[in-house]
């Protein structure tokens, strides 16, 4: 038995390989496979010594070859080309998908602007209006003023430090801040099944729908739910506001209001977001 220690170079990496010559050349090739992912039947091993590069084969005496070896994949060029082609195909697929989406959106907006399809206009109008609300600087600034930015930034850095990340990148900091923004929002936004009585604070029972007031319609509340107090019989109105500016103020609602309001917060802090209906 001869114990050998080889320094094997492959691409830009180097590996220290301990090897027992009694194990045979196939075992050595499988050791290299475990380190480099180059299959044994695709390995070309070359001795790197002063006498020139010598190919190591099954007939070579591994107890006498030099300590420095170089591993080359006989299909390296093909593999690299294939990987590059796959990467290019994936990239082209993504670009093609974006192009199709952009063309579809442009076509729909062209139809909308030209007034060719009144039904399409009716379907798109509320979505376009909603997008305009999210991009409105006044609404975004109003949302930002309700957030303790420094506190959330500190919590974000602490959360990264707990994971051992003491020098996070800008992208990592942004992601951590978004999570803290979400945690804060979940604590401050109140879920409403049946609103409490405005008079005594008691429980209420749904009495159907009411007619929206002008002040409610102003903020997109086309539907208003009515609730009767179980104690004092007073009627409490629950407008289903659709304007995120108003939701930043009321901070209450159900799924629709929750998603609507948080989308504004995301856009207010520069995160890409959209409300999916």
Backbone as CSV, one residue per row, in Angstrom:
resi,resn,N_x,N_y,N_z,CA_x,CA_y,CA_z,C_x,C_y,C_z
1,UNK,0.841,-1.194,0.000,0.000,0.000,0.000,0.884,1.254,0.000
2,UNK,0.529,2.200,-0.862,1.230,3.486,-0.898,0.201,4.590,-0.754
3,UNK,0.332,5.352,0.302,-0.584,6.478,0.517,-0.036,7.695,-0.204
4,UNK,-0.863,8.276,-1.034,-0.448,9.448,-1.804,-1.371,10.629,-1.485
5,UNK,-0.815,11.799,-1.608,-1.596,13.039,-1.478,-1.370,13.836,-2.764
6,UNK,-2.445,14.025,-3.515,-2.363,14.741,-4.785,-2.997,16.120,-4.668
7,UNK,-2.423,17.056,-5.404,-3.038,18.369,-5.582,-3.620,18.394,-6.991
8,UNK,-4.941,18.383,-7.067,-5.614,18.295,-8.361,-6.253,19.635,-8.697
9,UNK,-5.894,20.166,-9.853,-6.481,21.426,-10.316,-7.552,21.134,-11.365
10,UNK,-8.672,21.839,-11.202,-9.754,21.723,-12.192,-10.390,23.093,-12.359
11,UNK,-10.346,23.619,-13.574,-10.792,24.993,-13.849,-10.041,25.946,-12.928
12,UNK,-10.731,26.690,-12.086,-10.072,27.654,-11.202,-9.943,27.143,-9.775
13,UNK,-10.264,25.873,-9.540,-10.251,25.328,-8.182,-9.131,24.294,-8.034
14,UNK,-8.688,24.127,-6.789,-7.673,23.125,-6.463,-8.192,22.242,-5.335
15,UNK,-7.871,20.950,-5.394,-8.362,19.993,-4.411,-7.201,19.137,-3.905
16,UNK,-7.170,18.928,-2.590,-6.212,18.005,-1.993,-6.883,16.641,-1.880
17,UNK,-6.292,15.629,-2.496,-6.901,14.304,-2.548,-5.969,13.289,-1.894
18,UNK,-6.441,12.649,-0.818,-5.715,11.552,-0.190,-6.143,10.254,-0.843
19,UNK,-5.137,9.439,-1.237,-5.471,8.263,-2.034,-4.570,7.086,-1.677
20,UNK,-5.167,5.902,-1.597,-4.442,4.660,-1.364,-4.309,3.947,-2.708
21,UNK,-3.089,3.745,-3.167,-2.872,3.186,-4.502,-3.419,1.778,-4.662
22,UNK,-3.637,1.057,-3.555,-4.185,-0.297,-3.648,-5.658,-0.289,-4.039
23,UNK,-6.306,0.875,-3.943,-7.744,0.951,-4.248,-8.027,0.899,-5.743
24,UNK,-7.042,1.192,-6.555,-7.254,1.145,-7.990,-7.597,2.509,-8.588
25,UNK,-7.369,2.584,-9.901,-7.544,3.859,-10.600,-9.013,4.308,-10.652
26,UNK,-9.952,3.347,-10.734,-11.367,3.697,-10.809,-11.827,4.415,-9.550
27,UNK,-11.349,3.939,-8.406,-11.709,4.590,-7.135,-11.194,6.024,-7.128
28,UNK,-9.970,6.227,-7.621,-9.401,7.565,-7.688,-10.273,8.485,-8.552
29,UNK,-10.756,7.966,-9.677,-11.586,8.765,-10.581,-12.924,9.116,-9.933
30,UNK,-13.452,8.177,-9.130,-14.703,8.478,-8.436,-14.493,9.495,-7.320
31,UNK,-13.310,9.501,-6.707,-12.995,10.539,-5.732,-13.023,11.916,-6.402
32,UNK,-12.418,11.958,-7.589,-12.423,13.236,-8.322,-13.828,13.624,-8.739
33,UNK,-14.633,12.636,-9.086,-16.020,12.910,-9.465,-16.788,13.549,-8.312
34,UNK,-16.550,13.043,-7.077,-17.256,13.590,-5.911,-16.847,15.034,-5.627
35,UNK,-15.645,15.405,-6.070,-15.147,16.762,-5.818,-15.488,17.740,-6.935
36,UNK,-15.496,17.238,-8.167,-15.611,18.142,-9.324,-16.886,17.961,-10.133
37,UNK,-17.626,16.879,-9.873,-18.850,16.557,-10.625,-18.567,16.187,-12.073
38,UNK,-17.294,15.903,-12.395,-16.946,15.429,-13.737,-17.030,13.905,-13.720
39,UNK,-17.921,13.286,-14.476,-18.075,11.826,-14.470,-16.759,11.126,-14.827
40,UNK,-16.526,9.948,-14.241,-15.270,9.229,-14.495,-14.980,8.994,-15.976
41,UNK,-16.024,8.695,-16.764,-15.776,8.397,-18.174,-15.511,9.656,-18.999
42,UNK,-15.622,10.851,-18.359,-15.340,12.091,-19.079,-14.079,12.772,-18.557
43,UNK,-13.351,12.081,-17.666,-12.166,12.678,-17.059,-10.908,12.442,-17.899
44,UNK,-10.152,13.485,-18.050,-8.817,13.392,-18.624,-7.863,13.949,-17.580
45,UNK,-6.990,13.080,-17.037,-6.095,13.454,-15.951,-4.682,13.576,-16.508
46,UNK,-4.067,14.726,-16.240,-2.744,15.015,-16.788,-1.791,15.319,-15.649
47,UNK,-0.622,14.679,-15.676,0.407,14.969,-14.689,1.120,16.257,-15.025
48,UNK,1.239,17.114,-14.052,1.861,18.427,-14.274,3.226,18.440,-13.596
49,UNK,4.276,17.996,-14.329,5.606,17.943,-13.742,6.629,18.588,-14.671
50,UNK,7.904,18.523,-14.259,8.969,19.176,-15.020,9.231,18.480,-16.348
51,UNK,8.802,17.221,-16.467,9.057,16.465,-17.681,7.952,16.641,-18.733
52,UNK,7.077,17.542,-18.468,5.984,17.782,-19.405,4.701,17.122,-18.935
53,UNK,3.628,17.459,-19.599,2.325,16.922,-19.214,2.165,15.490,-19.704
54,UNK,1.919,14.602,-18.771,1.725,13.202,-19.106,0.316,12.778,-18.733
55,UNK,-0.352,12.138,-19.635,-1.709,11.668,-19.383,-1.660,10.470,-18.443
56,UNK,-2.494,10.534,-17.387,-2.584,9.438,-16.427,-3.694,8.503,-16.881
57,UNK,-3.355,7.214,-17.015,-4.331,6.239,-17.497,-4.391,5.045,-16.561
58,UNK,-5.184,4.039,-16.953,-5.318,2.831,-16.137,-3.984,2.114,-15.963
59,UNK,-3.087,2.287,-16.920,-1.797,1.588,-16.872,-0.745,2.340,-16.081
60,UNK,-1.071,3.566,-15.669,-0.080,4.378,-14.959,0.137,3.851,-13.545
61,UNK,1.373,3.982,-13.070,1.710,3.598,-11.700,1.451,4.798,-10.797
62,UNK,0.339,4.751,-10.089,-0.059,5.907,-9.273,0.870,6.133,-8.087
63,UNK,1.697,5.176,-7.800,2.633,5.365,-6.693,3.843,6.185,-7.118
64,UNK,4.009,6.373,-8.450,5.196,7.051,-8.948,4.894,8.351,-9.703
65,UNK,3.633,8.604,-10.046,3.330,9.827,-10.794,3.493,11.041,-9.896
66,UNK,3.613,12.208,-10.507,3.843,13.436,-9.737,2.649,13.777,-8.858
67,UNK,2.903,14.638,-7.869,1.863,15.002,-6.901,0.863,16.008,-7.456
68,UNK,1.247,16.688,-8.516,0.383,17.733,-9.067,-0.291,17.212,-10.327
69,UNK,-1.622,17.253,-10.316,-2.399,16.757,-11.449,-3.387,17.817,-11.912
70,UNK,-3.756,17.698,-13.156,-4.767,18.585,-13.718,-5.884,17.736,-14.310
71,UNK,-7.118,18.086,-13.931,-8.278,17.350,-14.424,-9.001,18.195,-15.463
72,UNK,-9.230,17.572,-16.615,-9.952,18.245,-17.694,-11.110,17.347,-18.109
73,UNK,-12.272,17.953,-18.306,-13.412,17.194,-18.815,-13.319,17.139,-20.331
74,UNK,-13.391,15.917,-20.873,-13.279,15.798,-22.339,-14.472,16.420,-23.039
75,UNK,-15.566,16.629,-22.287,-16.759,17.270,-22.864,-16.938,18.676,-22.334
76,UNK,-15.842,19.240,-21.771,-15.957,20.537,-21.113,-16.465,21.618,-22.049
77,UNK,-15.923,21.601,-23.277,-16.374,22.619,-24.236,-17.828,22.450,-24.561
78,UNK,-18.251,21.181,-24.746,-19.643,20.904,-25.087,-20.566,21.254,-23.945
79,UNK,-20.115,20.872,-22.712,-20.952,21.141,-21.546,-21.119,22.626,-21.340
80,UNK,-19.984,23.341,-21.458,-20.052,24.790,-21.251,-20.959,25.435,-22.277
81,UNK,-20.828,24.977,-23.528,-21.666,25.536,-24.583,-23.127,25.230,-24.327
82,UNK,-23.401,23.984,-23.889,-24.786,23.607,-23.616,-25.373,24.417,-22.478
83,UNK,-24.561,24.600,-21.403,-25.041,25.389,-20.268,-25.313,26.819,-20.685
84,UNK,-24.403,27.342,-21.533,-24.592,28.715,-22.004,-25.843,28.819,-22.857
85,UNK,-26.044,27.799,-23.714,-27.237,27.803,-24.557,-28.499,27.737,-23.714
86,UNK,-28.488,26.881,-22.653,-29.650,26.784,-21.774,-29.927,28.108,-21.075
87,UNK,-28.833,28.752,-20.648,-28.992,30.049,-19.988,-29.581,31.071,-20.946
88,UNK,-29.081,31.045,-22.183,-29.594,31.979,-23.188,-31.054,31.689,-23.510
89,UNK,-31.393,30.380,-23.575,-32.785,30.017,-23.851,-33.698,30.480,-22.739
90,UNK,-33.244,30.261,-21.477,-34.046,30.693,-20.338,-34.225,32.199,-20.356
91,UNK,-33.125,32.902,-20.654,-33.195,34.361,-20.717,-34.130,34.813,-21.824
92,UNK,-34.029,34.138,-22.963,-34.869,34.523,-24.096,-36.339,34.232,-23.801
93,UNK,-36.619,33.128,-23.093,-38.000,32.811,-22.716,-38.574,33.885,-21.811
94,UNK,-37.762,34.324,-20.832,-38.226,35.368,-19.919,-38.477,36.675,-20.673
95,UNK,-37.555,37.020,-21.562,-37.717,38.245,-22.340,-38.928,38.150,-23.257
96,UNK,-39.146,36.960,-23.815,-40.298,36.760,-24.699,-41.598,36.912,-23.921
97,UNK,-41.621,36.355,-22.692,-42.823,36.469,-21.862,-43.102,37.929,-21.518
98,UNK,-42.028,38.668,-21.175,-42.206,40.095,-20.871,-42.690,40.850,-22.100
99,UNK,-42.150,40.498,-23.252,-42.537,41.176,-24.485,-44.016,40.935,-24.785
100,UNK,-44.464,39.668,-24.622,-45.872,39.355,-24.872,-46.777,40.111,-23.905
101,UNK,-46.358,40.149,-22.632,-47.166,40.864,-21.644,-47.234,42.348,-21.977
102,UNK,-46.092,42.917,-22.364,-46.063,44.343,-22.710,-46.931,44.629,-23.925
103,UNK,-46.866,43.735,-24.922,-47.680,43.927,-26.118,-49.167,43.825,-25.791
104,UNK,-49.504,42.865,-24.922,-50.914,42.700,-24.549,-51.424,43.922,-23.799
105,UNK,-50.601,44.413,-22.862,-51.003,45.597,-22.104,-51.124,46.811,-23.023
106,UNK,-50.175,46.947,-23.959,-50.219,48.075,-24.886,-51.455,48.002,-25.771
107,UNK,-51.802,46.785,-26.200,-52.978,46.608,-27.049,-54.259,46.955,-26.296
108,UNK,-54.340,46.503,-25.043,-55.534,46.793,-24.243,-55.663,48.288,-23.986
109,UNK,-54.531,48.932,-23.667,-54.577,50.368,-23.413,-54.904,51.139,-24.690
110,UNK,-54.430,50.630,-25.837,-54.738,51.279,-27.119,-56.232,51.198,-27.399
111,UNK,-56.807,50.020,-27.145,-58.245,49.866,-27.328,-59.010,50.771,-26.370
112,UNK,-58.494,50.838,-25.132,-59.162,51.662,-24.121,-59.147,53.128,-24.527
113,UNK,-57.973,53.591,-24.971,-57.847,55.004,-25.341,-58.667,55.341,-26.576
114,UNK,-58.751,54.380,-27.520,-59.484,54.634,-28.754,-60.986,54.484,-28.585
115,UNK,-61.404,53.910,-27.473,-62.823,53.733,-27.223,-63.462,52.707,-28.132
116,UNK,-62.660,51.698,-28.574,-63.181,50.713,-29.499,-64.072,49.680,-28.813
117,UNK,-63.922,49.534,-27.521,-64.653,48.482,-26.816,-65.152,49.057,-25.493
118,UNK,-66.401,49.420,-25.446,-66.948,50.037,-24.237,-66.930,49.069,-23.063
119,UNK,-67.125,47.785,-23.330,-67.089,46.789,-22.256,-65.677,46.700,-21.673
120,UNK,-64.688,46.749,-22.561,-63.300,46.717,-22.107,-62.987,47.940,-21.268
121,UNK,-63.478,49.081,-21.701,-63.268,50.308,-20.932,-63.838,50.174,-19.525
122,UNK,-65.026,49.637,-19.428,-65.667,49.481,-18.129,-64.882,48.530,-17.233
123,UNK,-64.261,47.520,-17.846,-63.492,46.562,-17.063,-62.151,47.136,-16.617
124,UNK,-61.521,47.944,-17.473,-60.185,48.444,-17.174,-60.194,49.700,-16.306
125,UNK,-61.234,50.505,-16.428,-61.236,51.807,-15.771,-60.948,51.730,-14.262
126,UNK,-61.616,50.863,-13.510,-61.324,50.832,-12.069,-59.893,50.416,-11.749
127,UNK,-59.316,49.533,-12.568,-57.940,49.103,-12.312,-56.957,50.234,-12.589
128,UNK,-57.183,50.962,-13.681,-56.303,52.080,-13.993,-56.410,53.172,-12.938
129,UNK,-57.625,53.403,-12.473,-57.823,54.402,-11.415,-57.092,53.989,-10.148
130,UNK,-57.168,52.691,-9.836,-56.507,52.181,-8.636,-54.993,52.340,-8.729
131,UNK,-54.440,52.055,-9.905,-52.991,52.199,-10.108,-52.567,53.651,-9.908
132,UNK,-53.377,54.564,-10.424,-53.072,55.986,-10.260,-53.028,56.371,-8.784
133,UNK,-53.895,55.760,-7.970,-53.901,56.051,-6.536,-52.600,55.601,-5.884
134,UNK,-52.119,54.406,-6.245,-50.887,53.890,-5.657,-49.675,54.735,-6.033
135,UNK,-49.723,55.345,-7.228,-48.581,56.134,-7.695,-48.705,57.610,-7.333
136,UNK,-49.774,57.975,-6.656,-50.006,59.373,-6.289,-49.014,59.795,-5.199
137,UNK,-48.183,60.815,-5.428,-47.190,61.239,-4.423,-47.813,61.646,-3.103
138,UNK,-48.983,62.269,-3.135,-49.626,62.718,-1.889,-50.038,61.512,-1.048
139,UNK,-50.641,60.519,-1.677,-51.046,59.316,-0.949,-49.825,58.578,-0.403
140,UNK,-48.755,58.492,-1.212,-47.551,57.805,-0.760,-46.920,58.520,0.429
141,UNK,-46.871,59.843,0.366,-46.281,60.604,1.470,-47.121,60.464,2.738
142,UNK,-48.447,60.457,2.590,-49.332,60.265,3.745,-49.081,58.914,4.401
143,UNK,-48.889,57.881,3.579,-48.616,56.545,4.118,-47.271,56.521,4.841
144,UNK,-46.251,57.115,4.254,-44.912,57.098,4.864,-44.895,57.788,6.219
145,UNK,-45.711,58.856,6.369,-45.730,59.609,7.624,-46.292,58.786,8.785
146,UNK,-47.010,57.712,8.494,-47.580,56.887,9.572,-46.606,55.817,10.050
147,UNK,-45.451,55.723,9.416,-44.498,54.659,9.725,-43.271,55.227,10.422
148,UNK,-42.847,54.568,11.497,-41.597,54.924,12.155,-40.457,54.234,11.400
149,UNK,-39.958,54.921,10.381,-38.987,54.309,9.462,-37.718,53.889,10.190
150,UNK,-37.181,54.763,11.046,-35.930,54.447,11.745,-36.082,53.211,12.623
151,UNK,-37.231,53.086,13.265,-37.466,51.917,14.128,-37.497,50.629,13.314
152,UNK,-38.177,50.663,12.159,-38.251,49.467,11.329,-36.898,49.142,10.702
153,UNK,-36.135,50.171,10.346,-34.796,49.931,9.802,-33.900,49.262,10.847
154,UNK,-34.017,49.709,12.089,-33.216,49.110,13.166,-33.615,47.653,13.387
155,UNK,-34.926,47.387,13.393,-35.392,46.015,13.568,-34.942,45.125,12.408
156,UNK,-34.911,45.700,11.214,-34.466,44.940,10.051,-33.003,44.540,10.194
157,UNK,-32.150,45.481,10.648,-30.728,45.189,10.821,-30.510,44.157,11.929
158,UNK,-31.313,44.256,13.002,-31.208,43.288,14.099,-31.577,41.891,13.617
159,UNK,-32.643,41.793,12.814,-33.064,40.489,12.296,-31.985,39.868,11.409
160,UNK,-31.293,40.709,10.619,-30.205,40.205,9.773,-29.015,39.769,10.624
161,UNK,-28.732,40.541,11.695,-27.613,40.192,12.576,-27.860,38.863,13.281
162,UNK,-29.108,38.591,13.635,-29.442,37.319,14.278,-29.181,36.136,13.359
163,UNK,-29.212,36.391,12.057,-28.918,35.343,11.079,-27.434,35.280,10.752
164,UNK,-26.641,36.125,11.440,-25.199,36.143,11.195,-24.782,37.048,10.058
165,UNK,-25.712,37.849,9.545,-25.411,38.749,8.441,-25.183,40.150,9.005
166,UNK,-23.908,40.490,9.226,-23.576,41.779,9.825,-23.231,42.843,8.787
167,UNK,-23.036,42.434,7.552,-22.768,43.385,6.474,-23.696,43.094,5.307
168,UNK,-25.000,43.332,5.498,-25.969,43.003,4.441,-25.846,43.927,3.247
169,UNK,-26.195,43.405,2.106,-26.228,44.214,0.890,-27.475,45.096,0.904
170,UNK,-27.539,46.009,-0.049,-28.710,46.896,-0.150,-29.976,46.067,-0.381
171,UNK,-29.891,45.059,-1.229,-31.056,44.214,-1.512,-31.504,43.461,-0.268
172,UNK,-30.555,42.969,0.518,-30.890,42.246,1.750,-31.530,43.184,2.770
173,UNK,-31.027,44.402,2.875,-31.622,45.375,3.791,-33.044,45.728,3.359
174,UNK,-33.240,45.908,2.059,-34.578,46.237,1.553,-35.561,45.112,1.849
175,UNK,-35.121,43.876,1.663,-35.994,42.729,1.913,-36.335,42.632,3.397
176,UNK,-35.340,42.837,4.260,-35.579,42.777,5.703,-36.512,43.896,6.146
177,UNK,-36.359,45.087,5.564,-37.242,46.206,5.914,-38.677,45.913,5.493
178,UNK,-38.847,45.318,4.315,-40.191,44.974,3.842,-40.874,44.006,4.796
179,UNK,-40.126,43.032,5.309,-40.704,42.090,6.277,-41.131,42.807,7.559
180,UNK,-40.305,43.733,8.027,-40.663,44.489,9.234,-41.869,45.390,8.974
181,UNK,-41.971,45.940,7.764,-43.124,46.747,7.394,-44.396,45.893,7.418
182,UNK,-44.275,44.670,6.928,-45.411,43.749,6.929,-45.826,43.406,8.358
183,UNK,-44.849,43.103,9.240,-45.170,42.775,10.632,-45.875,43.950,11.312
184,UNK,-45.336,45.156,11.068,-45.954,46.352,11.663,-47.380,46.535,11.158
185,UNK,-47.594,46.336,9.862,-48.910,46.543,9.267,-49.922,45.553,9.836
186,UNK,-49.500,44.306,10.001,-50.413,43.289,10.530,-50.849,43.617,11.959
187,UNK,-49.987,44.306,12.703,-50.331,44.668,14.079,-51.242,45.889,14.149
188,UNK,-51.125,46.783,13.162,-51.845,48.055,13.241,-53.140,48.077,12.431
189,UNK,-53.310,47.125,11.497,-54.530,47.101,10.688,-55.538,46.162,11.345
190,UNK,-56.727,46.666,11.616,-57.731,45.910,12.371,-58.682,45.178,11.426
191,UNK,-58.791,43.865,11.632,-59.722,43.056,10.844,-61.130,43.252,11.392
192,UNK,-62.093,43.487,10.490,-63.471,43.761,10.908,-64.427,42.752,10.291
193,UNK,-65.065,41.963,11.124,-66.174,41.134,10.656,-67.480,41.907,10.820
194,UNK,-67.763,42.291,12.065,-68.906,43.156,12.372,-68.370,44.295,13.232
195,UNK,-68.484,45.543,12.788,-67.908,46.658,13.542,-68.614,46.830,14.886
196,UNK,-67.907,47.295,15.905,-68.559,47.572,17.188,-69.501,48.766,17.070
197,UNK,-70.454,48.829,17.942,-71.413,49.939,17.930,-70.685,51.264,18.145
198,UNK,-70.992,52.262,17.314,-70.370,53.581,17.445,-70.825,54.301,18.703
199,UNK,-71.969,53.858,19.280,-72.484,54.511,20.469,-71.938,53.936,21.760
200,UNK,-72.156,52.609,21.958,-71.775,51.994,23.229,-70.613,51.013,23.109
201,UNK,-70.186,50.728,21.884,-69.074,49.797,21.701,-69.464,48.335,21.779
202,UNK,-70.756,48.062,21.847,-71.225,46.688,21.953,-71.194,45.953,20.622
203,UNK,-71.545,44.650,20.674,-71.579,43.845,19.470,-72.730,44.232,18.565
204,UNK,-72.602,43.956,17.274,-73.619,44.339,16.308,-74.002,43.152,15.429
205,UNK,-75.149,43.304,14.758,-75.647,42.286,13.832,-75.943,42.936,12.490
206,UNK,-75.546,42.260,11.425,-75.729,42.808,10.088,-77.202,42.986,9.749
207,UNK,-77.521,44.150,9.164,-78.891,44.466,8.771,-79.029,44.692,7.266
208,UNK,-77.999,44.285,6.513,-78.069,44.478,5.074,-77.248,45.668,4.618
209,UNK,-77.611,46.166,3.418,-76.848,47.246,2.801,-77.592,48.565,2.889
210,UNK,-76.807,49.658,2.930,-77.382,50.990,2.959,-76.951,51.795,1.758
211,UNK,-77.478,52.990,1.621,-77.126,53.879,0.515,-75.893,54.692,0.892
212,UNK,-74.863,54.685,0.068,-73.648,55.436,0.391,-73.904,56.935,0.461
213,UNK,-73.276,57.592,1.426,-73.334,59.032,1.542,-72.280,59.667,0.622
214,UNK,-72.463,60.932,0.250,-71.463,61.595,-0.610,-70.056,61.530,-0.033
215,UNK,-69.933,61.658,1.291,-68.611,61.622,1.927,-67.989,60.233,1.838
216,UNK,-68.832,59.204,1.706,-68.332,57.835,1.572,-67.982,57.517,0.117
217,UNK,-68.824,58.006,-0.789,-68.568,57.810,-2.222,-67.276,58.498,-2.634
218,UNK,-66.955,59.614,-1.957,-65.742,60.364,-2.259,-64.491,59.490,-2.176
219,UNK,-64.532,58.496,-1.288,-63.389,57.602,-1.114,-63.686,56.189,-1.633
220,UNK,-64.558,56.112,-2.622,-64.773,54.859,-3.334,-65.662,53.848,-2.657
221,UNK,-66.412,54.261,-1.647,-67.289,53.321,-0.940,-68.627,53.223,-1.669
222,UNK,-68.684,52.383,-2.680,-69.944,52.187,-3.407,-70.873,51.244,-2.657
223,UNK,-70.338,50.550,-1.652,-71.141,49.651,-0.822,-70.992,50.054,0.640
224,UNK,-72.103,50.047,1.346,-72.088,50.363,2.771,-72.906,49.317,3.518
225,UNK,-72.288,48.642,4.465,-72.977,47.638,5.262,-73.543,48.303,6.523
226,UNK,-74.747,47.874,6.907,-75.404,48.424,8.099,-75.448,47.374,9.200
227,UNK,-75.162,47.805,10.437,-75.140,46.890,11.578,-75.933,47.502,12.731
228,UNK,-76.815,46.695,13.341,-77.615,47.151,14.477,-76.974,46.653,15.770
229,UNK,-76.848,47.551,16.746,-76.254,47.203,18.031,-77.149,46.223,18.777
230,UNK,-76.572,45.210,19.360,-77.340,44.218,20.110,-77.803,44.737,21.459
231,UNK,-77.254,45.890,21.882,-77.614,46.443,23.191,-78.494,47.675,23.071
232,UNK,-78.033,48.689,22.308,-78.753,49.960,22.250,-79.523,50.164,20.948
233,UNK,-79.439,49.202,20.036,-80.163,49.227,18.751,-79.707,50.329,17.798
234,UNK,-78.617,50.982,18.105,-78.117,52.025,17.208,-77.553,51.383,15.939
235,UNK,-77.714,52.069,14.800,-77.199,51.586,13.520,-75.788,52.134,13.284
236,UNK,-74.862,51.239,12.992,-73.478,51.620,12.678,-73.209,51.326,11.206
237,UNK,-72.652,52.292,10.528,-72.348,52.141,9.113,-70.914,51.608,8.936
238,UNK,-70.747,50.716,7.969,-69.421,50.202,7.653,-69.175,50.359,6.154
239,UNK,-68.681,51.545,5.729,-68.413,51.773,4.300,-67.222,50.924,3.844
240,UNK,-67.350,50.302,2.678,-66.250,49.507,2.127,-65.396,50.415,1.229
241,UNK,-64.537,51.181,1.881,-63.720,52.158,1.155,-62.759,51.464,0.183
242,UNK,-62.572,52.120,-0.966,-61.671,51.589,-1.977,-60.466,52.496,-2.224
243,UNK,-60.445,53.649,-1.577,-59.332,54.578,-1.718,-58.319,54.289,-0.612
244,UNK,-57.090,53.884,-0.968,-56.111,53.555,0.078,-55.774,54.729,0.987
245,UNK,-55.988,55.969,0.501,-55.745,57.128,1.351,-56.663,57.096,2.569
246,UNK,-57.922,56.764,2.353,-58.872,56.673,3.458,-58.555,55.475,4.353
247,UNK,-58.086,54.381,3.744,-57.765,53.187,4.525,-56.552,53.411,5.419
248,UNK,-55.620,54.290,4.984,-54.496,54.645,5.848,-55.018,55.327,7.114
249,UNK,-56.131,56.042,6.973,-56.743,56.732,8.123,-57.543,55.779,8.994
250,UNK,-58.442,54.986,8.384,-59.322,54.114,9.171,-58.585,52.895,9.707
251,UNK,-57.652,52.352,8.896,-56.841,51.187,9.255,-57.707,50.012,9.707
252,UNK,-58.776,49.746,8.944,-59.639,48.614,9.277,-60.327,48.104,8.015
253,UNK,-60.754,46.845,8.066,-61.450,46.264,6.931,-61.244,44.763,6.879
254,UNK,-61.433,44.224,5.681,-61.251,42.782,5.477,-60.162,42.565,4.430
255,UNK,-60.256,41.438,3.686,-59.189,41.095,2.739,-58.923,42.209,1.733
256,UNK,-60.007,42.738,1.129,-59.854,43.754,0.098,-59.174,44.997,0.616
257,UNK,-59.654,45.503,1.757,-59.062,46.711,2.334,-57.613,46.470,2.763
258,UNK,-57.357,45.277,3.327,-56.002,44.923,3.798,-55.014,44.978,2.631
259,UNK,-55.346,44.264,1.551,-54.449,44.204,0.396,-54.319,45.567,-0.271
260,UNK,-55.417,46.283,-0.371,-55.435,47.597,-0.999,-54.511,48.559,-0.265
261,UNK,-54.643,48.594,1.053,-53.864,49.531,1.854,-52.383,49.157,1.869
262,UNK,-52.079,47.873,2.012,-50.670,47.470,2.080,-49.965,47.659,0.740
263,UNK,-50.707,47.540,-0.353,-50.108,47.805,-1.668,-49.618,49.248,-1.739
264,UNK,-50.402,50.183,-1.187,-49.964,51.574,-1.164,-48.692,51.733,-0.339
265,UNK,-48.622,51.054,0.811,-47.415,51.135,1.640,-46.199,50.594,0.880
266,UNK,-46.389,49.500,0.153,-45.282,48.933,-0.623,-44.784,49.924,-1.664
267,UNK,-45.716,50.527,-2.396,-45.321,51.485,-3.425,-44.722,52.750,-2.797
268,UNK,-45.210,53.123,-1.615,-44.698,54.322,-0.956,-43.227,54.179,-0.587
269,UNK,-42.779,52.933,-0.358,-41.378,52.693,-0.004,-40.584,52.099,-1.171
270,UNK,-41.143,52.196,-2.371,-40.391,51.841,-3.565,-40.383,50.379,-3.939
271,UNK,-41.233,49.558,-3.319,-41.286,48.142,-3.665,-42.269,47.911,-4.808
272,UNK,-41.905,47.030,-5.706,-42.805,46.701,-6.803,-43.969,45.886,-6.255
273,UNK,-45.177,46.332,-6.527,-46.360,45.650,-6.006,-47.553,45.980,-6.873
274,UNK,-48.498,45.072,-6.906,-49.755,45.328,-7.604,-50.846,44.542,-6.911
275,UNK,-52.058,45.043,-6.989,-53.208,44.393,-6.381,-53.834,43.471,-7.416
276,UNK,-53.908,42.175,-7.100,-54.474,41.183,-8.010,-55.890,40.873,-7.561
277,UNK,-56.852,41.149,-8.451,-58.242,40.920,-8.110,-58.702,39.537,-8.507
